[in-house]
Amino acid sequence: MLIQAQNSFNEKGAQFLLIPLGVWLYGAEGDLEYPLGAIIVLPFILFSPFVGWLSDRFCKARIINSWPCSRYACWRACTGACTSTI
């Protein structure tokens, strides 16, 4: 339970640090806080219904065990799309 709490603290800490870091790198000229905040929150809004359905439909252990494979497949698709356009 301690490790789970530490992981969620690290994730939220990184999210809260990314917005000021992006604004600082971009410069003080624009309103970048709101688009960055929306980008961070958007995956939670988009994927929450699907993940809720998955957790109700399938065994939790099976979802947890298959998640690394899904994450790797998504990562490969994104890198493949980026490298094919270069």
N, C-alpha and C positions, 0 to 999 in steps of 0.2 A: 504494500500500500504506500509505503514511503517513496518507492521508486516511481510509482504512478503519479504521485503528487509532485515529485521533482520534475517529471517529464512535462506535466501540464504547466507548471510554473515556468519552465524554460521556453516552452512554445509561446505562452502568452507574453513573456518577457521579450522574446524576439519580435513578436508582432508589435508591441508597443514601442520598441526601439527602431523598427524599420521606418515608421512614418517620419519621426524627426530626422533620421539619417537621410532619407530621400529628400526631404525639404532642404536640409543643409547642403546636400550635394547639388541639388537643382539651383539653389540660390534663393534669395529672399524676394525675388520679383513676382512669383506666382502663387496662386492658391492651389498648392499641390496636396495639402493635407486631406482634402475631401476625396479626390480620386484615389489616393493611396488607401484611405480608410475603406472605401467601397471595394477596392480590389481585395483587401484582406478579408472582408466580411462576405463577399460574394460567393465563394465556394461553400460556406456554411449554409447559405440560403438556397443555393442550387441543389446541393447534394443531400440535404437533410431528409426530404421525403423519400428518396431512393434508399438511403441507408436505414431509415426507419422501417421501410418495407422489408429490406434484407434481414434485419435483426428479428423481425416478427416471423418471417417465412423460414429461415434456415437456422441451423444450430450455431450458437455463438462461437464455439470452439472451431467449427469448420470455417466460419467467416474470418476469424482471427488468423488461422493457419493459411488461408488462401490470400489474405491481403498482401503479403510481400510479393507474391507472384503477380498480382494485379498491378501493384505499384511499379514493378519492374517492366511490365508490358506497356504501361502508360509512359514510363520514362523512355523506353526504346522507341515508341511511336513519336514522341515529341522530338527526340534527337534525330530520328530518321527524317522527319519533316523539315527540321532546320538544316540538316546537311544536304538534302536534295534540292533545296532552293539556292544553294551557294554556287 
